[in-house]
Amino acid sequence: MPKDKNKVCFIISHKYFRGYKSYLKYYINNIQKFYPEALTIVVDNNSVYGDDIFDTLQGYKNIVILTNESESKFEIGAYCEGIRYLFDNNIINKRGSRYEYYIFTQDTYIIKNKYDFKNHQDMACALHAAKQVGYQGNFMGGEVAVRLLSQLNIDDPGNCLKQAWCSSFILHKSKVRDFLEIVGDAVLTVRRDSECGERYLSAILYSLNDNKISDIDTEPIDSLYDACTIDLEEYHEGEVHYFMKSLQQKTENTKDDA
């Protein structure tokens, strides 16, 4: 039988605070509407009141909820825990993978329109490659970025790398293990680490995609909607992006409302 390229797995980095709107249930509803066979793995970065949200998902199928017990947090820490789950449960093994593509996103960067993977060619690409350059020296990458780029044996080729916005991206099944080997020992603990990750992820995706930069949402975000004020559950006239983002500006110092 021909492979189904729309058989995909989502790995979502999740952090919930009371007082901030959660889009997780709406996001998962969209995933299951667009990709009925999809597996969704939610990796929670130690939310105090995560059950406020997870209790609303009881009865849903094809959902796994994990707690990130690793030292590394934010997106990359959560993604690595999700990938380890894939290997530990033989979802990816030496014989192959149950899913063709793996989509890694924040819980506030959600799918709004179906993306058809049938004609997708990239092995690794950002959801949106933002206009900022991907790697800006120690200022936006620090020691982790320097080490990773050295490991990949590349640098920014002619300053063409772009920010992997919101540290969200797609990997072909053949690149998931490679990705974990590159970033699996990185430790992110503060938001600054997450912001740096957006930059050096660009170089990682470039390397895994045979030295090509690509994304699926190419139009600049700020030309389409205001991510600071948007309510993602509302219909937005002229929506053209597959994924849309609500900026909530949460950090390691954010507290739950009483």
Buried (B, 14 or more C-beta within 10 A) or exposed (E): EEEEBBBBBBBBBBBBBEEBEBBBBBBBBBBBEBBEEBBBBBBBBEBEEBEBBBEEBEEEEBBBBBBBEBEBBBBBBBBBBBBBBBEEEEBBEEEEBBBBBBBBBBBBBBBBEEBEBEEBEBBBBBBBBBEBBBBBEEEBBBEBBBBBBEEBEBEBEEEEBBBBBBBBBBBBBBBBBBBBEBBBEBEBEEBBBBBBBBBBBBBBBBBBBEEBBBBBBEEEBEEBBEBEEBEBBEEBEEEBBBBBBBBBEBEBEEEEEE
